[in-house]
């Protein structure tokens, strides 16, 4: 009998890709989503048209509803908790909703899993924002990018936590609750502090999902604004590699329960957000791309590169899709689906 995976936020970008992977290998999938994000109803329709109307169970619900979450999790063998308020700017405008979705919603998921007869493992999508703006980490400036002179492999999981912004606080609270539910209650949990994830079915906007947003804007001719000098560096991870991390973590859950992992492209998959990414976009588009400039945004990290060595050592995970290949795949998907934007 195939196992049943519940994906909170399963109609979103990462969730829909993981649901498709699970369905393609015959697993049972329960998607729990309030369908509030742009593109989520279309993602559900795509999943139905690709795998069949009855290939998965859709529960339209909200993680703030403890009873609804408890009911949804009862039959699950594994929980992937992706549901979240995901934009820093939105969290500043409405901190209460951000807290209720990210912190309280995560507590609801953990409590439901703890009280379930199956006590399913919980994989939690956290964020590198829990490290704040890395004020204590030395950063040097190169010709086209910033870099860490003393952290050649990137930032490890041992970096001091420094929640910055309501979003950082709410996701960080969830991050620590997930870890502690293993220590205190024995629930099998894993925290993934994820970097810049990108790929198909991502409806990026300026404040969240910037890689997809730049590609979408370039293809559709929308204006692009660069905040700061464009030398800010991020490690990029194509979504298929992230899904493999989820798979491998689930396989090795008895060994790695209670652990926290940085999951990103690592030092081999980095780009400065415009000095290096801009020429790559222009190469794919075949023309120059005009951009406007604005001042730095508060808390913007000049560099974030995840040290992903712990995941490699503990459960054998390494990214396989390089940045140029991944960006090309995303370009192809956006071109083929321009009507969605």
Phi, psi and omega in degrees: 000131182288152181279158182252124179247126174263129179243109173283139188069027187289349177268356179279186186304302182290318183299317183291326176292321179288322177302317179297319179297315181296315181295324182295338178252012171089012178280159174274139185231132171243120177258125178244114187202144177270001175058031182273338183282145175303134177091345184292318177299321178294323177297319178296317179297320178298317181297319178295316182291332182275321187244354178110145183304323185253022185283343181211166177257128177251123174247114177277104185207175185233135182293347176284348180266097186301318181294319179296319178294316181300317179296319183292326187277344188307325184259005185276142173266342180209142177239126171252112186263101180249340186302129184193159161273125197246358185250131178299315183298320178296323180294329179287322179289321185222075184297328183295311179298319178303314179296314185296320180288309190278315182273304179295320179301319179292319176300319178299319179295314181297316179296319179297318179292320180296323183271351179289142176304329182276341186042064185293146172301149179239120173259128187243129177273098174268200187212152175291351178295346178293345178271359179068207182265015171057046183300331184268004181256126182293135178233132175249160183248123174260188184295321183236001184198159169271159180206161177267108179292334185254002179228069184299334179265357181104189184272125180274170179295343180278355177302139180303134176286140181207078185300125184234122182088155175305322178300313178300322179293315184290318177290323178294322176299315177299316178308310184285327175297317181298316178297317186288333178294338171284315183294316187273319187249354179078008177293136179282109183230153173220135178255129174249113174271098192270144175266211185284103179266138181214159179157186182294155181071017178260118180260072185293149174233174186301325185269353182200134183075048190296328179298310178296320180300315179298318180294314179300314181296320180296316182289322185264359177076025179273157183290142178245131177247131176255123178263129186084205186262001178081000179269358180302136185249138175227152171265131187252139180230121177290142191302325181300324177292323176297316180298324176295324176298318177299313180302311185291326177295318179298321180295323185257023188301325181297330182275323192251003180306137180089358184267161177239136182228135166282126181233108179204191180288338182075184187295341182270358183225062182245154173213142165283145196294337174225322182302325179254322181289325180304306178301326178294318176297315181296326176296315179293322183280333181081020178199164177290148180243116178287142177225154172255161185240141174225168179289169179301145174269146182303135175077006182289120179289131176291328176219137158221119173230126181277132168280111186257016183296326182296317178297322178295316181291320188278322180219023167073024184265131170217144177295145181244342185258114182286166188299312183298319178295316181296316179298321179297319177298318179294319176303314181298319181292316180297316179299320183285347185231035183300333180295343180280346185250000000 
